[in-house]
Amino acid sequence: MADEIRNILEHAARLGNTVPLSALQAQVKGPQHLSESDQIRLLQRVRTTARRPRSPMPERPILLTALIIDDTGAVHPFYRRLAEAAGHEIPQDPTRTWNDATQAVHDRYKKT
């Protein structure tokens, strides 16, 4: 399932889009039946694969899962947990950090 999710998110990244979790769950069978904690663990296994030649590795991983939004188009509540698990420091209001993260993902995929 993690590979299927990665493929969908990578496609969205190349287009400069985000993906509502409900749309992702409609495309990938299985995650919607998992508990919230199991969904988080599944999303933690989604890794960014695009890498520009000669670009340094980022200090912390770029979170492809930052492209997952809620049905209103806002940052998904899972973002904080995923980012913190990856070693990112997230302020009380994660919106700016999330905007920066989505921009970083879009930039990474548009240049590959």
N, C-alpha and C positions, 0 to 999 in steps of 0.2 A: 504494500500500500504506500509506503514512503516514497518509492520510486515513481509511482503513478502521480502522487501529489507533487513531487519535485518537477516532473515533466509539465504538469499543468501550470505550476507557478513560474517555471522558466519561460514558458510560452507567454504568459502574462507579462513577465519582466521585459522580454524583447519588444513587446508592444507598448510598454510604459503603463500597464494597467495594474489594478489590484483585483482581488477575487473574494467575494463574500464566502464565508465558511459554508453557508447553506448551498451555494452553487458548487463548491468543491465537493461537498458531501453527495451532491446529486450525480457528480461525474465519477466519483470513486466509491465503489460499494464497500461498505464495512465500517468506516469511521463513525458514522452516525449511530451505530449500535454499541460503541465503546463508551465507557464512563468518561467523564471529563478528564480525570487524571490519566487514563489510558490514551485519550486523544492527545494530551500534552506530550506524553512519552513518544507517541507515534510522530508527532510534528518535530520533536527534538531530533529525530533520525533523518529528517529532510536536510540534506546538505547542498550547498551551492556548488555547482560544477563548473560554471564559466570562469575562466581565468585568462586574463590578458597576458600575452608574452612579456617577459621582462618587468612585470609589475610586482612590487613587493607584496608579500602576504600581509593582509591587514593584521593589526595587533589583536583584534578580536574578530571572530568570523562574521561575515556579512550574512544577515539572516534573511534568507529567501522567504521564510514564513512571515516576515514583516508585511508581505503583500496580502495577507489574509485580513479581511475587514469584516465588520458586522453587517447586518442587513441595511443599516442606515448609511453606510459608507464611512463610518468612523473606525478608529483603531479598535481591533478586537480585544476583548479582555484577556485572551490568551497571550497577547504580545508581551505584556510585562513578565509573565512567568517564563516564557521562552527566552526573552532577552536576558533576564537575570541568570537563568541557567547557563547561558553562553558566556557569562562574565561581563555583561554590560551593566553599567550603573544607570538606573532609570529613576528620574525625578518623580515627585508625587503626581504631576500631570504629565503623562508620557507623550502627549501629542507632538511636541516639537521633536523629541527624540525619534518618535515613530516616523514623522515626516522626513527627517534626515536619513533614517534607515531605508525607507522606501526609495528615496532618491538615489542612495548608494547602490541599491540593488538594480534599479533601472539603468543607472550609468554603467554598471559593470556588464550588464547583458547587452546594452545597445552598442557597446564598443567591441564586442567579440564577434 
